[in-house]
Amino acid sequence: MTARMLAGDDFAQSEDETPRFDTVGVLKGWCLNPIAYLLVCVPAAIALSFQEVEPVWTFPLNFCAIIPLAWLISEATEHLETITGPTIGVLLNSTFGNVVEIILSVQAIRAGLVKVVQSSLLGAMVMNLLFVTGCCFFITGLKKSQTNYNTHNVSYNLSLLSVACLALIVPTELASTDEWSSSSELFSMSRFVAVLLAAMYVLWLVFNLSTHAHLFQTEVVSKQKVHLQQGASPILHTPHEGRSDSEDDPEEEDEGPRLSCGVATALLLVCTVLVSFHCDWLVESIEPVTKSLKIKEAFVATVLLPMVGNFSEIIAAVSIASKGKLDLAMGVAIGSATQIALLVVPIAVWIGYFMGQPFDLDFEVFQVRLLVVCLLMASFCLLDGTANWLKGAMMMIAYVIVATAFYWLHDREFQSAGRAPASADELASVIKSLQAQLAQVKDVLHLK
């Protein structure tokens, strides 16, 4: 998630508050953010990519260039939400909340890197579920021995992720049978399940924001509202039971200068276009970089690529958790994992269909099993409603174990799976090679 929602008794902005538009003031504030320093990578990556420099150089530059652009997209979306209100804000959040993951998926699917897309989306879910949440727990635990949080929202998100896991397990297991290994029925089933997942996301928003909004209302605090920090979403709100972790803080009441609607929209469009170019160049350099640097493609797709869209979220979650606002920080992590599972994955399936690429929900069995185990571990750590540094350490170490597994994973099948079907010339070349090898074997046997 990269948007901030204004959550209050009615999830609406106070009528007596008018945003103070000051573009220069906003830019000055952004310059103080360390992520803004990475903007120097944007022109450098563009220049080197157009000059067709070695991918070893363009890959890290495009990687670093996407990070600040994703951060600017989240900031522009947040500024638009404060102007347009929560209803349009939900639509903006759904559209641009994971825009980097969506654009990266489009570019990779267009290049035939289906397994890269599958692994990056699964890796993003695991990273948010374990690593980002673990960081929040660890930081909070260092400041306070034990912190309580709202388990009501957490349980809903974990249940939604369980539905998403089921949607991945069924096609993956069916694809392992001989009857489904090369059948178009698998793609039809994947598209149908993708529609169901997207419908589940819409139903969750209706349940959360409309029919059962009273279940997710926050405690009345300063001016009847709580500002969800960068990365928060309608997926997970602040607690409604007991003492809120968002205490009255005079520093939080002043929103500071805001961008006007026109400036925020222009910034959003420009950054989105730039992200599309950088994602395209990043995807083109994946295979050359993995071959030249001897890095496993599975590791790049599952561990490195999810960092591109989640880097600003990690920083935001840690920053929010360090202020004691654990529920808001968890909204960044678990809410993002839920949105990727219920919205981005279905979008990727249908993008593959319209592009003529064989993208389905047949993920690697090893990856799906890891996702299930990670979800179970997260459930054990989250559902008791308490956070401490040991739980955070366990979740972070678990993620490091997962990342290590993909670093050592032999990805021969990973590299070949998901590519565009081989052409007739390629098949003929393979047949000729096999015939030559058979002839050599016959000669050896004849000599013996």
N, C-alpha and C positions, 0 to 999 in steps of 0.2 A: 504494500500500500504506500501511496505517496501523497495522499490528500489529507487535509485537516477538516474534520466536520465540527460544526458548532453544536454541541449537545447540551440540551437543557430540558426543562419540563416538557416542552413541545418541540424540541430539536430545531428551534428557529432562532434567528438572530433577534436581539431586543430591538423593538421598534424605535426606542429613543436614542439609539446609537447610530451615528453616521460615520462611515469610514473616512479617515483623513488621507486623501490622496497626495502622495509626495514621491514621485519617481526617483528623484535624486537622493532623497533620504533612504529609500529602499536599497538603491544601488550601493550607497555607502555602508549600509548594514551588511549587505552580502559580501562586500570586499573583506570584511573581518572574518568570514568563514573560511577555514583552511581548504575546504573543497573547491572554493573559487580559484585557488592557485592552479588547479589542474586545467583550467580553461586555456592555458598556454599550449596544451597538447592538441587543441582543436585545429588551429591553423597549421601546426607542424604536421599533424596526421593528414590533413587535406593535401598539403604540398607534397609530402612524400608518397602518398597514395596515387596522386595524379602522375608523378614522375616514375611510377612503377619500381620503387625501391624494393629491395629484398624484403619478403614477408617477415623475416626475423625482426626488422625494425618497425614495420607498419603495424604489426599485431599489437605490441605493447602500447604504441601511441594511440591507436584507435580504441584500445581497451580503456586507457586512462581518459580519453576524450569523452567517452560515453558517460562516465561517472558524473562529471559536473553538469552535463546536459540533462541527465536524468534528475539531478537535484533541482535545476532550474525549472524543469517541467513540473515537478512537485510543488515548487514555490508558486509558479504561475497559476496552477490549478487551485491552490489554497486561496490565493488572492481573488480568483474568480468566484469561488464558493462563498466568500464573505459578501460579495456583491449580489450574486444571483439567488442566494438562499439555499436551504437544504435540499429541496426537491431537484432542482437542476444540479446542485452539488453532487447528489448521488449519481446522476448520469455522467457528470464530468469525472467523478471518481472511477466509475465503471469503465469509462473510455480511456482515460489517461493514467489510472492508478498503476497499471502494469504495461504501459505503452512500450517500454524498452523490451520486455519479454515478448510482446506481441510482434513488434517490428523485427526483432532478432529471429523469431520463429518464422515469419514470412520470408525473410532473406535466406534462411537455412533450408526451408522447405523448397523454395525456388531452386536452390542449388542441389537438391536431392539429398540433403543431409538430414534424413528423417530421424535417424537414431540420435543425432546430435540434439535435435529439438526435444525429443522425448527425454533424453538424459538431462538437458538443461532445465526443463520444467520440473522434473522430479527432484533434481538437485536443489532447485529454488525452494520447493516445499520442505525438503529435509533441512535445509539451511535455516529457514525461518522457524521451523518447528523446534529444532534442537539448539543450533548455535546462537541465534539471535535471542531466543527465550532464555537460554543458559546464561548469556552475557547479562541480561537484565536481572536474573536471579542472583548472579555472582556479585554484581555491582551493588545491588540492594542489600545483600547479605553482609557485605563489608561495612556498610553504614549502620545496619540494624540487625540484631541477631536473628530475628524472625519477623516477617511481614505477612499480613493477611491480605487476601484479595478476593474478588468476586468470582466464585466458581460457577455461578449460574451461566454467565456468558461463555466461559471456557468450555463447559460441558456441551453447549450447543455447537460450538466450533469444532470440537473434537468429534462429535457425532456426524457433522457434515463431512469432515475429512474421512470418517469411516465409510460413508457412502461413496466417496470418491475412490477410496481404496478398493471397495467391492467392484466399482465400475472398471477398474484396471485389472483386477484379478481374473474376472470372468473371461474377457477376451484373450488375455494372456494364456490362461490354462487351456481354453478351447483351441487356440492356435498351435499348442504343442501336440495336438492329436493329428493323425495323418489326414483325417477327413477335412480339416480346416487349414492345413498348412499352406495351401495355395488357392484357397477359395475366395471368390469375391463376396461371399456371404459375410466374411469377417469384416470387410470394409463397410458393408451395409449395417451390420450390427454396431460397429463403432460409431457411425454417424447417428444412429438411433439413440445410443447411450449418451452421445455428446449432447443431443437435444434434451434428454432427460436431466443431465447435469446442469445445463444452462437454465432449464425450468426450475430446478431445485434452488439455484441461486436467486432467481426472481422471486420465488415463493419465500425464501429466507428474508429478502429485503422487505417484502410486504408484511411478513410476520413481525419483523424487527422494528420497522418504522411506522407501521399503520395499525394492523389489527391488534397486536399485542405490544404496542409501544410502551404501555404502562409497566411491563415487566422489565424494561431496560432503562427506565427513567433514573437519572442521577439524583443523588441527594442534593437538596437545595443549598447551594453555596453562593459565594459572592456574586450578587446581581443575577442569581438564578441561572447561571450558565457555567460551563466548563469548557475551556478551549482544548480540543484534541490537538496534540502536537503533530509535527511532521510525520507522516506515515500512518496516522490513525485513520479509521474508516468506520462506516456504519456496521461493520462486522462485530466489533467488540467495543462496548461502551464502558464508562466508568462505573464504579460500584453503586448500588442503590441500597445496600444494607450496611448499617453501622457507619462508622466514621469514614468519610471520603479521604482518599489519599491525595486529593487536590485541595489542600487547605487554602484558606483565604490568604492570598499573596498579593500585596499591592503591585508588585512588579509584573504579575501576570495579567492584571486588569487592563493595563495600557497596551493595546495592540500595536501601537506605533504606526508609522506611515504605511500606506497601502498603495498598490498599483491601481491605476484606473482600469476599467474594463477593456478599453482599446489596447493599452500597453500590454496588459496581461495576456490578451488574446494573441497579439502579434508575437510576443515572446514565446508563447506556447507553440504556435505554428512554426516559427523559425527553428526552435530547438527540436521539434519533432522531425522536421525535414533534415536537419543536420544529423540527428540520431539515425535516420534511415540510411544515409550515406555511410556513416561510420560502421553501422551494423553490416552493411553490404561488404565493405572492405575487410571487416573483421572476419566474416564468414569465409571470404575468399582466401584468407591467409591461414585458416585453421589447419588444413591438411599439409601445406608446405612447412609450417612451423613444427607440427608434431613429428614430421619426418626428419627435419634437419636437426631439431633439438632432442630427438628420441624421447618425446613425451607422449604418453598414452592419450589417444583421442578421447577415451572414456573419461579420463581425469580432467581434461580441458572442458569437456561438455558438462560434466556433472558438478565440478567444483569451481572452476575458474569463471565460466560464463555466468552462472547465477550471481557471482559477485558484482557483475557489471550493473545489473538493475537493482541490487539489494544493498550496495555499499552505503548510499545515503540513508537507507532505512536502518542499517546497523548503527551508524553514527547517531541517528535520531533516537533509536531505542535506548542506547547506552546513556545518552544525554538525559533523556526523560527519566530513566530508572535511577540515575544518580541524584535526581531531585526528589526521589521518593514516590514518584507517580507510577507505580508498578502496573496498575490496570491500563493506563494509557500506553505504556511501553509494550505490554503484551498485545495491545490492539495492533501495534505495528507488526509484530511477529506472527501471531496465530491468525489474525485477520488476513494478512497477506497470503499465507499458505492456503487458507480457505478460498480466497478469490482466485488464486492460480489454479486450484484443483477444479473449481466449479465454473469458471468463466474462461480462463486463458486456454486450458486444455481443450474444451469444446471448440473454441475459436480456431485453434490450430488444426483440429481434425477437419473442419469444414474448409479451411484455407487449403489444406492438402487436396481435398476433393475438387475444389474449383481450379486448382493449378494442375490437376492431373498427376499428382504425386501420391504414392501409396502410403499415406499417413493414416495410421489406425491406432487403436488402443492396445495393440499387442506390444507391450513393453518387454524389456529383458526380464526373465524370471527372477534373476538375482536382484535386479533393481526393485521390483515389486515387493519381493520378500523383505528387502531392507526397509522399504517405506512402511510396511506393516509393523515391523519390529520397532522402528523409530516412533511410530504413532502409539504403539503400546507403551513404550518407555515414557513418552511425553505424557500419556494419560496417567501413568502411575505417579509421575512427579507433580502433575498439575491439579488433579482432582481433589486433593486434600485441602486446598486453599491456603497453603503456607509456602513461603519462599525463604530460602537461606542460601548461603554461599556454597554449601556442599552440594545441594541439588543443581545449582548452576554449574559447578565444576563437573558433575556427572554428565550433564547434558552436553557441555562443550567437549569433554573427552570422548563421549560417544560419537559426536560429529567428526572429530579428528580420526577416530577409528574408521568411520565410513569413508572419509576422504582418502585415508591411507589405502583402503581396500581398492578404490578405483585407481590409485596411483600404480598399484602393482597388478591390476587386473589385465589379463591378456586380452586385448581387444581386437583380435583378428576377425572374429565374427561381428564384433561391433562395427568395424570399419566397412565391412562388406554389406551389412544389413542396412536397409533403408535407402540405398542408392537407386537411381533410375535403372530400369531393366537394361540388361546388356543388349547391345545392338547385334545384328546378324553378323557383321564383320568380326566382332569380338568373340561370338560363339564359334564362328568358323576357325578363328585363330586358336581357340582352346582345343577344338576337335583335332586340328592339325598337330598341335603339340602332343596331345594324347596318342595320336597315331604314330608319331615319331618315337615316343617313349616305348610304345608297344613293339615297334619294329626293332628297337635296340634290345629289348628283352628277348625277343625271338632269336636275334643273332647270338646273344650270349648263350641261350639254351641250346642253339644249334651247335655252337662251338664245343659245348660240354658234351 
